[in-house]
Amino acid sequence: MCEKGKLEKEIEVTFFKSSGPGGQRKNKRETAVRIYHPSSGITVIATEHRSQAKNRELAFERLQEKLEELNRPKKPRIPTKKSRGVREKELKEKKELADKKKLRKKIDVDGYDIVD
């Protein structure tokens, strides 16, 4: 988990007027918070509360969660093979489709031979 003091030095915090319910207080004051983390390029926004302090804490928590998710190592993919039954089914369906397409070819009326 990131240290709060260290992280606060790295971020850029801006405030803006939010929209939605909250009345005159929310409409007049810049209660919404946008936090930008330049080194990772992550931006988070919090506009839920009428209080700028609550929105700032909420945005900071979201930023920490996103940074943790970004730094979490990805699980390696375990390569697997298709089972023999599945492969046989695919080949059977492929053969049926090929046979259906063969029927679309033009037929030579004189010798009843198929023309490519």
Secondary structure by P-SEA (a helix, b strand, c coil): cccaaaaaaabbbbbbbbbccccccccccccbbbbbbcccbbbbbbcccccaaaaaaaaaaaaaaaaaaaaccccbbbbbbccaaaaaaaaaaaaaaaaaaaaacccccccccccc
